[in-house]
């Protein structure tokens, strides 16, 4: 049962972020794209936070967030985008999808760990 679901097509990013979160006491699961992320979220109701890339094959992160809120009707899970994208248009689309925050890569865990723990209730 994971508290945090990391959704990114880069295994390097998944491992780097996952290792940091695990070292800070969080339970982590991984998905390789938005489609996989939706499946993992459906299978694990303990997920409280999704850290998600935007640009991925099969299903991008913004579409996945929209489906989490729309099709899955899950408004409880917190979603934060972890991406190189920083355009105002994408941020507006994310805000409309209920995204709580936007972290621009590279991931600087020490700067955000307190917030991430708060979002999962740890």
GIKAGI-V152650 format. One record per backbone hydrogen bond with DSSP energy under -0.5 kcal/mol. NH is the residue of the N-H (numbers start at 1). CO is the residue of the C=O. If there is no record, write none. Layout:
BEGIN
nh=<NH:NH>
co=<CO:CO>
END
This chain:
BEGIN
nh=<3:4:5:6:6:7:7:8:8:11:14:15:16:17:18:19:20:21:22:23:24:24:25:26:29:31:34:37:38:39:40:41:42:43:44:47:48:49:50:51:52:52:53:56:59:61:64:65:66:67:68:69:70:72:74:75:78:80:81:82:83:83:91:92:93:94:95:96:97:98:99:100:101:103:104:105:109:111:112:112:113:116:117:118:119:120:121:121:122>
co=<27:27:49:4:29:5:51:6:31:9:10:11:12:13:14:15:16:17:18:19:20:21:22:21:4:6:59:33:34:35:36:37:38:39:40:44:3:3:78:5:50:80:7:54:57:54:60:61:62:63:64:65:66:67:68:73:48:50:101:52:81:103:87:88:89:90:91:92:93:95:94:79:79:81:102:83:107:108:108:109:109:112:113:114:115:116:117:118:117>
END
